[in-house]
Amino acid sequence: MAIPSIDAAAPKTEAEMDEEVRSLAKRHRISPAIIREIIRRSGATERSMIEREIAKGKARR
């Protein structure tokens, strides 16, 4: 049984966030600028929260 590390709760660095934005943009086939706007508006930094916001936006189209 693995013990969760304290690093998992640590805030992400700017480079890690950029990589996360690029990954999400490629996965969902949308612009990285849209991902950054979702993060800015919602204040969410967790991947699952961002993906929910993307799904909501796609449902509106």
Stockholm file with secondary structure:
# STOCKHOLM 1.0

chainA/1-61         MAIPSIDAAAPKTEAEMDEEVRSLAKRHRISPAIIREIIRRSGATERSMIEREIAKGKARR
#=GR chainA/1-61 SS CCCCCGGGGSCCCHHHHHHHHHHHHHHHTSCHHHHHHHHHHHCCCSHHHHHHHHHHHHHHC
#=GC SS_cons        CCCCCGGGGSCCCHHHHHHHHHHHHHHHTSCHHHHHHHHHHHCCCSHHHHHHHHHHHHHHC
//
